[in-house]
């Protein structure tokens, strides 16, 4: 139990700074860049390439890239561009390139950059070819809710404090929309770290290049590993006999995927895009592992001293801040659950009274606060006896004598769409 707690803290301390940095980056892009600029530059097949070029040098790990990538989508980028960014960015970065060159040599480091770029573009183009930007599990927030201004003149006239408030609110909203998946990902990653000793990685060498790469893929897919901090681990494993190709899979699939990332991508983009995302990472990492062993091989290896990354003061502070934020998000959801349970109880008690039950599809809800705003607006309508909003299904169930037109107007007046 103690080992699991220590592993959980280690993963949390490694993840938290990058997750908060990713939310900050997304908030800055949301506030500083006009929506039409993102939509114009990061759309279509060319936009996917631009998104990859933008993401490759950024020092964002797998969980840090979640809010940044989803933020690009909400600010107007196409699904293909956002997916290219999400696939390529966590695999590399300026810091990761330098560390990889130090531990595993420049041929390996440059090959990893090329692999990240190619998989990012391939995944982005595939999603772009789907021509399916609609019906994600979680709809993007409407401009009225997150404070996006359509006019550059309004942006110039906004005060500094208003912009800071908008930025903080947008970043917090992004984190709130994915916090449960991130929490699950941290626990799963810590459990794998405790239950799967380092010797298990070393035993993979006996399976050969492809076998070791496939096994490394299965292990690394749900695991949270930072692109930079994982390089010394991979170097130590290679020094003990793991093929370089398998190490490449570990450094591609590990940072690019984990439980938290997959869950957040599913919630923001839908089932089809998740399938493309996972297929691109799986096929790309295995293919480039075999290609590296064929073209370059182990002769490129140049080991440096492996070392452990302890939690610095800023990493520990970020972890504590993230835990407090997750606790607050959880408390909000618990309060909302209690309120919904009370409403359901009152509705059951009043089931024999007059009034019809109406279900309305609501677009634009991204968090519990959005659902609460819709419920409040509906309950304020004369004749409404009960209102319950299901955030996951994007549906509002209303009972009472209020006309449907009034209910739709109440939802729209709260800043959301009626599908």
LINQUI-V250495 format. One record per run of one state. SS is the DSSP state (alpha for helix, beta for strand, coil for the rest). FROM is the first residue (numbers start at 1). LEN is the number of residues. If there is no record, write none. Layout:
[[SS;FROM;LEN] [SS;FROM;LEN]]
This chain:
[[coil;1;1] [alpha;2;31] [coil;33;2] [alpha;35;7] [coil;42;2] [alpha;44;13] [coil;57;7] [alpha;64;11] [coil;75;4] [alpha;79;11] [coil;90;4] [alpha;94;11] [coil;105;1] [alpha;106;25] [coil;131;12] [alpha;143;4] [coil;147;5] [alpha;152;6] [coil;158;2] [alpha;160;36] [coil;196;2] [alpha;198;24] [coil;222;7] [alpha;229;11] [coil;240;4] [alpha;244;13] [coil;257;2] [alpha;259;11] [coil;270;1] [alpha;271;25] [coil;296;2] [alpha;298;3] [coil;301;12] [alpha;313;37] [coil;350;6] [beta;356;8] [coil;364;4] [alpha;368;12] [coil;380;4] [beta;384;7] [coil;391;4] [beta;395;6] [coil;401;3] [alpha;404;10] [coil;414;3] [beta;417;2] [coil;419;1]]
